[in-house]
């Protein structure tokens, strides 16, 4: 598919649940209203959308949440997703709490990458930020995934005054292990607005001082917008996803499917397509293909995070 600005759209992020076993303050604090189960897409409905999307040129899919592994049957769904014709790459983003027991199954089904969220290496900060004293579970999952030979990316959301003092410690994971450590600028989502952004450029400056041989890397790391850097001192790479500081919308290749079946064209815009309504009203595959193609033509040119009309959705509902 090609949108109205001649961008090739070949990447779909799918949130399979808005539930999560953590309560990270910038994402999903306590006492939130959750989407009723009847309004969440069934796995069969998601697989149908994926098959239709593959016919339209979607080649890479990332499965997200909430926390995808809290949904019963997630591993079976991933295995079925791997069998969809036309899909070349499937990855999953997880907070790591439930990952360790699933590592062997994920490895055997041939998942292409596991993204593990890790905002801090300090147990006390982890507990304060996430609502659970479980840093050890995440680190155990990280090590188990590496032992299984999985490709691993570590995602760290930058927050001034929260974890900006740990940037080097987290970056050094790429020195010790063959992982991509990615620093993500905090986006002004519904709850993220309460925190102060620490820019990717600031983080890069700190890391470059520690690794003076750091240089841009052009080799393929996946479908996302991260800019990667490598150094002879690193076993892995350092990446930056800095949508606010360095807008990368002109190269955007993605659309998102929420757990409730809304095809979202851009994080900061409300426009999109209610695929759940089409699925449950008896639409044919051809009708859905045409509707998706038409919606993608109207994908916005760029985000408007810094403007008043930006739509601040909960990240737990749209998968980031």
C-alpha positions as CSV (number, residue, x, y, z in Angstrom):
1,X,0.0,0.0,0.0
2,X,1.0,3.6,-0.6
3,X,-0.4,6.5,1.2
4,X,-1.2,10.0,0.0
5,X,2.4,11.1,0.5
6,X,3.9,8.2,-1.5
7,X,5.0,6.4,1.6
8,X,5.1,2.6,1.4
9,X,3.0,1.2,4.2
10,X,4.2,-2.3,5.0
11,X,4.3,-2.5,8.8
12,X,1.4,-3.2,11.1
13,X,1.5,-3.0,14.9
14,X,-1.3,-5.0,16.6
15,X,-2.4,-4.5,20.2
16,X,-4.1,-7.8,21.3
17,X,-5.1,-6.5,24.8
18,X,-5.3,-3.4,26.8
19,X,-4.6,-5.4,30.0
20,X,-1.2,-5.3,31.7
21,X,0.3,-6.8,34.8
22,X,2.3,-3.6,35.5
23,X,1.0,-0.1,36.3
24,X,3.7,2.1,34.8
25,X,2.9,5.7,35.8
26,X,3.5,7.1,32.3
27,X,1.4,4.5,30.6
28,X,-1.3,2.8,32.7
29,X,-1.7,3.9,36.3
30,X,-4.2,2.2,38.6
31,X,-8.0,2.5,38.5
32,X,-8.3,2.7,34.7
33,X,-11.5,1.6,32.9
34,X,-10.6,-1.4,30.7
35,X,-12.3,-2.3,27.5
36,X,-14.9,-5.0,28.0
37,X,-13.9,-8.4,26.6
38,X,-16.8,-8.4,24.2
39,X,-15.3,-5.4,22.5
40,X,-11.8,-6.9,22.2
41,X,-11.0,-8.5,18.9
42,X,-11.0,-12.3,18.9
43,X,-7.9,-14.0,17.7
44,X,-9.7,-15.3,14.6
45,X,-10.7,-11.7,13.8
46,X,-7.2,-10.4,14.1
47,X,-5.8,-13.2,11.9
48,X,-8.4,-12.4,9.3
49,X,-7.3,-8.7,9.3
50,X,-3.7,-9.9,9.1
51,X,-4.4,-12.0,6.0
52,X,-6.2,-9.1,4.4
53,X,-3.4,-6.8,5.2
54,X,-0.8,-9.2,3.8
55,X,-2.7,-9.1,0.5
56,X,-2.4,-5.3,0.6
57,X,1.4,-5.4,1.1
58,X,1.9,-5.6,4.9
59,X,5.0,-7.6,5.4
60,X,6.0,-7.0,9.0
61,X,3.9,-7.3,12.2
62,X,4.6,-6.4,15.8
63,X,2.4,-7.8,18.5
64,X,1.9,-5.5,21.5
65,X,-0.5,-4.8,24.3
66,X,-0.9,-3.6,27.1
67,X,1.2,-6.7,27.8
68,X,0.5,-9.3,25.1
69,X,1.5,-12.3,27.2
70,X,-1.2,-11.7,29.8
71,X,-3.8,-12.6,27.2
72,X,-4.7,-16.3,27.3
73,X,-3.7,-18.1,24.2
74,X,-1.1,-15.6,23.0
75,X,1.6,-18.1,22.1
76,X,-0.9,-20.2,20.1
77,X,-2.0,-17.0,18.3
78,X,1.6,-16.1,17.5
79,X,2.2,-19.6,16.0
80,X,-0.9,-19.1,13.8
81,X,0.2,-15.7,12.8
82,X,3.6,-17.1,11.6
83,X,1.6,-19.2,9.1
84,X,-0.1,-16.2,7.4
85,X,1.0,-16.1,3.8
86,X,2.9,-13.0,2.9
87,X,4.0,-11.9,6.4
88,X,7.8,-11.9,6.4
89,X,8.6,-10.8,10.0
90,X,6.8,-11.1,13.3
91,X,8.0,-9.7,16.6
92,X,6.6,-9.1,20.0
93,X,7.0,-6.3,22.6
94,X,6.8,-7.3,26.2
95,X,7.5,-6.0,29.7
96,X,9.4,-9.3,30.4
97,X,7.5,-10.3,33.5
98,X,5.9,-13.4,31.9
99,X,8.5,-13.9,29.2
100,X,11.0,-16.4,30.7
101,X,8.6,-19.5,30.7
102,X,7.7,-18.6,27.1
103,X,11.2,-18.2,25.7
104,X,11.5,-21.8,24.4
105,X,8.2,-21.8,22.6
106,X,8.9,-18.4,21.1
107,X,12.3,-19.6,19.9
108,X,10.8,-22.8,18.4
109,X,8.1,-21.0,16.5
110,X,10.8,-18.8,14.9
111,X,9.7,-15.4,16.1
112,X,12.0,-12.8,14.5
113,X,12.5,-10.5,17.5
114,X,11.6,-9.9,21.1
115,X,11.4,-6.3,22.4
116,X,11.8,-6.0,26.2
117,X,10.8,-2.8,27.9
118,X,13.4,-1.8,30.6
119,X,13.3,1.7,31.8
120,X,15.7,1.3,34.8
121,X,18.2,-1.1,36.3
122,X,17.4,0.2,39.8
123,X,15.0,-2.2,41.7
124,X,13.6,0.6,43.8
125,X,13.0,2.9,40.8
126,X,11.5,-0.1,38.9
127,X,9.0,-0.7,41.7
128,X,8.1,3.0,42.1
129,X,7.6,3.4,38.3
130,X,5.8,0.2,37.5
131,X,4.0,-0.7,40.7
132,X,5.7,-4.1,41.0
133,X,9.0,-5.1,42.6
134,X,9.9,-7.4,39.7
135,X,13.1,-6.1,38.0
136,X,14.7,-9.5,38.6
137,X,11.9,-11.2,36.5
138,X,12.6,-8.9,33.6
139,X,16.4,-9.4,33.8
140,X,15.9,-13.2,34.0
141,X,13.8,-13.1,30.9
142,X,16.4,-11.0,29.1
143,X,19.1,-13.5,29.8
144,X,16.8,-16.5,29.0
145,X,16.0,-14.9,25.6
146,X,19.7,-14.4,24.8
147,X,20.5,-18.0,25.8
148,X,17.8,-19.2,23.5
149,X,19.4,-17.3,20.6
150,X,16.6,-14.9,20.2
151,X,17.1,-11.5,18.7
152,X,16.5,-9.0,21.5
153,X,15.9,-5.3,21.6
154,X,15.7,-3.4,24.9
155,X,13.4,-0.4,25.0
156,X,14.1,2.4,27.5
157,X,11.7,5.4,27.7
158,X,13.7,8.5,28.7
159,X,12.3,10.5,31.6
160,X,14.1,13.5,33.1
161,X,14.6,13.1,36.8
162,X,13.5,9.5,36.8
163,X,16.1,7.5,34.8
164,X,18.3,10.0,33.0
165,X,21.0,9.1,35.5
166,X,21.0,5.5,34.3
167,X,21.5,6.2,30.6
168,X,25.1,4.9,30.6
169,X,24.3,1.8,32.7
170,X,21.4,0.8,30.3
171,X,23.5,1.6,27.2
172,X,26.2,-0.7,28.6
173,X,23.9,-3.6,28.1
174,X,24.9,-3.4,24.4
175,X,28.5,-3.6,25.5
176,X,27.9,-6.8,27.5
177,X,25.4,-8.5,25.3
178,X,24.5,-8.7,21.5
179,X,21.3,-6.6,22.0
180,X,19.9,-3.4,20.4
181,X,19.4,-0.9,23.2
182,X,16.9,1.7,22.1
183,X,16.2,5.0,23.9
184,X,12.8,6.3,23.3
185,X,11.7,9.9,23.8
186,X,8.6,10.1,26.0
187,X,5.6,11.0,23.9
188,X,2.8,13.2,25.4
189,X,0.3,10.4,25.7
190,X,-2.6,10.7,28.2
191,X,-0.4,10.1,31.3
192,X,3.0,10.8,29.7
193,X,2.3,14.5,29.8
194,X,2.9,14.4,33.6
195,X,6.6,13.6,33.0
196,X,9.4,15.8,31.6
197,X,11.0,14.7,28.3
198,X,14.7,13.9,28.1
199,X,15.7,14.2,24.5
200,X,17.4,11.5,22.4
201,X,20.1,14.0,21.4
202,X,21.0,14.5,25.1
203,X,21.2,10.8,25.6
204,X,23.4,10.4,22.5
205,X,25.8,13.0,23.8
206,X,26.2,11.2,27.1
207,X,26.7,7.8,25.4
208,X,29.1,9.1,22.8
209,X,31.3,10.5,25.5
210,X,31.5,7.0,27.1
211,X,32.0,5.2,23.7
212,X,34.0,7.7,21.5
213,X,34.1,5.3,18.6
214,X,30.3,5.5,18.3
215,X,29.2,6.0,14.7
216,X,25.9,5.7,12.7
217,X,25.1,2.3,11.4
218,X,23.2,1.6,8.2
219,X,22.6,-2.1,8.5
220,X,19.1,-3.5,8.8
221,X,17.6,-3.6,12.3
222,X,13.9,-4.0,11.6
223,X,10.9,-2.0,10.4
224,X,10.9,0.8,13.0
225,X,12.1,4.3,12.9
226,X,15.1,3.9,15.2
227,X,18.5,5.4,14.2
228,X,21.2,3.1,15.2
229,X,24.8,3.6,16.3
230,X,27.6,1.1,16.7
231,X,31.1,1.0,18.1
232,X,34.0,-1.5,18.2
233,X,33.4,-1.6,21.9
234,X,29.9,-2.9,21.6
235,X,28.5,-6.4,21.0
236,X,25.2,-4.8,20.1
237,X,24.0,-1.4,19.0
238,X,22.5,1.8,20.4
239,X,19.3,3.1,18.9
240,X,17.2,6.3,19.3
241,X,13.5,6.7,18.6
242,X,13.1,10.5,19.0
243,X,9.8,11.4,17.4
244,X,9.6,14.8,19.2
245,X,13.2,15.9,18.9
246,X,13.8,14.6,15.4
247,X,10.5,14.0,13.5
248,X,10.8,11.0,11.2
249,X,7.2,11.1,9.9
250,X,8.3,11.5,6.2
251,X,9.6,7.9,6.3
252,X,6.7,6.4,8.3
253,X,5.7,3.0,7.1
254,X,3.3,1.9,9.8
255,X,-0.3,1.6,10.8
256,X,-1.8,0.3,14.1
257,X,-4.6,-1.9,15.0
258,X,-6.0,-1.4,18.5
259,X,-7.2,-4.2,20.7
260,X,-10.8,-3.0,20.0
261,X,-10.3,-3.2,16.3
262,X,-9.7,0.4,15.3
263,X,-7.2,0.9,12.5
264,X,-5.2,3.9,13.7
265,X,-3.2,5.8,11.1
266,X,-1.1,8.0,13.4
267,X,-0.5,8.1,17.1
268,X,-1.4,11.8,17.5
269,X,-4.5,11.8,15.2
270,X,-7.9,10.3,15.9
271,X,-8.6,9.4,12.2
272,X,-8.8,5.8,11.2
273,X,-11.2,2.9,10.4
274,X,-13.4,0.8,12.7
275,X,-12.6,-2.7,11.4
276,X,-14.4,-4.4,14.3
277,X,-17.7,-2.9,13.1
278,X,-16.9,-4.2,9.6
279,X,-16.0,-7.6,10.8
280,X,-19.1,-8.0,12.9
281,X,-21.5,-6.7,10.4
282,X,-20.6,-9.3,7.7
283,X,-18.2,-7.3,5.5
284,X,-16.4,-9.4,2.9
285,X,-12.6,-9.5,2.6
286,X,-12.8,-7.5,-0.6
287,X,-14.9,-4.8,1.1
288,X,-12.4,-4.7,3.9
289,X,-9.4,-4.5,1.6
290,X,-10.9,-1.5,-0.2
291,X,-11.8,0.2,3.1
292,X,-8.2,-0.2,4.4
293,X,-6.7,1.0,1.2
294,X,-8.9,4.1,1.2
295,X,-8.1,4.8,4.9
296,X,-4.4,4.6,4.3
297,X,-4.6,7.2,1.5
298,X,-5.6,9.6,4.2
299,X,-2.8,8.8,6.6
300,X,-1.6,12.2,8.0
301,X,1.6,13.7,6.8
302,X,3.1,14.0,10.2
303,X,2.3,13.9,13.9
304,X,1.0,16.9,15.8
305,X,2.2,16.1,19.3
306,X,3.1,19.7,20.1
307,X,-0.2,21.1,18.9
308,X,-3.4,21.6,20.8
309,X,-5.5,19.3,18.5
310,X,-3.3,16.2,19.1
311,X,-5.3,13.2,20.3
312,X,-3.7,11.8,23.4
313,X,-4.8,8.1,23.6
314,X,-3.7,5.7,26.2
315,X,-0.6,3.9,25.0
316,X,-1.9,0.7,26.7
317,X,-4.8,0.6,24.2
318,X,-2.9,1.2,21.0
319,X,0.4,-0.6,21.7
320,X,2.7,2.4,21.4
